[in-house]
Amino acid sequence: MGEQFAEWYKEQGEYITGAIFALIVLDIFMFLMHCITEGTADGYGLSTLLITLCLGVVAGAEKLYAEQEQH
């Protein structure tokens, strides 16, 4: 099972990294829209941005490591 997932991730890694980047951009956009409409940052939780940023860093580091392994 682990080998199948590793192969799938190698084939689909660009899509996953792109999706995480899109989530980060969407969350930042939603935060800015909240600030514009409400006039304050109060009431908006940034925990989802923190989680997606962490996932983005991990996915980016894995991508760099995989590229180094190939060379």
Backbone torsions as a table, in degrees:
resi	resn	phi	psi	omega
1	MET	NA	-43.5	-179.4
2	GLY	-63.5	-38.3	179.3
3	GLU	-68.1	-37.8	177.9
4	GLN	-64.2	-41.4	178.9
5	PHE	-66.5	-39.9	179.6
6	ALA	-62.3	-42.7	178.3
7	GLU	-65.3	-42.3	178.9
8	TRP	-62.6	-42.4	-178.7
9	TYR	-66.8	-36.4	177.7
10	LYS	-64.0	-37.7	179.8
11	GLU	-76.2	-35.2	-173.2
12	GLN	-108.3	10.5	-175.0
13	GLY	-59.9	-36.8	179.2
14	GLU	-64.0	-38.7	179.3
15	TYR	-66.5	-40.7	-179.3
16	ILE	-66.7	-44.7	178.5
17	THR	-62.5	-41.8	177.6
18	GLY	-64.1	-39.0	179.4
19	ALA	-66.9	-39.9	177.9
20	ILE	-65.8	-41.4	176.7
21	PHE	-60.9	-41.6	178.7
22	ALA	-63.4	-38.7	177.5
23	LEU	-64.4	-38.9	178.7
24	ILE	-64.7	-46.6	179.6
25	VAL	-63.1	-42.3	178.7
26	LEU	-61.9	-42.7	-179.4
27	ASP	-66.1	-40.0	176.7
28	ILE	-64.5	-42.2	177.7
29	PHE	-60.7	-44.3	179.9
30	MET	-64.6	-38.4	177.5
31	PHE	-63.6	-45.2	179.1
32	LEU	-63.9	-40.5	177.8
33	MET	-64.2	-38.4	177.1
34	HIS	-62.8	-44.3	179.4
35	CYS	-63.0	-39.0	-179.8
36	ILE	-68.9	-45.9	-176.1
37	THR	-74.4	-38.6	-177.5
38	GLU	-90.3	-21.9	-178.8
39	GLY	81.1	3.1	179.9
40	THR	-154.1	160.2	178.1
41	ALA	-89.8	-6.0	179.6
42	ASP	-62.9	140.2	176.7
43	GLY	91.0	-1.3	178.9
44	TYR	-112.7	122.4	179.8
45	GLY	-84.8	126.4	179.4
46	LEU	-93.1	11.9	-178.3
47	SER	-66.5	-34.8	178.6
48	THR	-67.4	-35.7	176.6
49	LEU	-65.3	-41.0	178.4
50	LEU	-62.5	-43.6	-179.9
51	ILE	-64.7	-46.0	-178.6
52	THR	-69.5	-33.5	175.3
53	LEU	-63.4	-42.2	177.5
54	CYS	-62.6	-44.2	177.5
55	LEU	-63.2	-38.4	178.0
56	GLY	-64.3	-41.2	178.3
57	VAL	-64.4	-43.5	179.5
58	VAL	-64.6	-44.5	179.9
59	ALA	-65.2	-39.8	177.9
60	GLY	-66.2	-41.5	178.1
61	ALA	-65.0	-40.1	178.5
62	GLU	-64.9	-38.5	179.3
63	LYS	-64.3	-44.4	177.6
64	LEU	-63.3	-40.5	178.6
65	TYR	-64.5	-41.5	179.3
66	ALA	-65.8	-37.7	177.8
67	GLU	-66.4	-38.1	178.0
68	GLN	-67.5	-36.0	178.2
69	GLU	-64.6	-34.8	-178.3
70	GLN	-71.3	-29.2	-177.7
71	HIS	-89.9	NA	NA
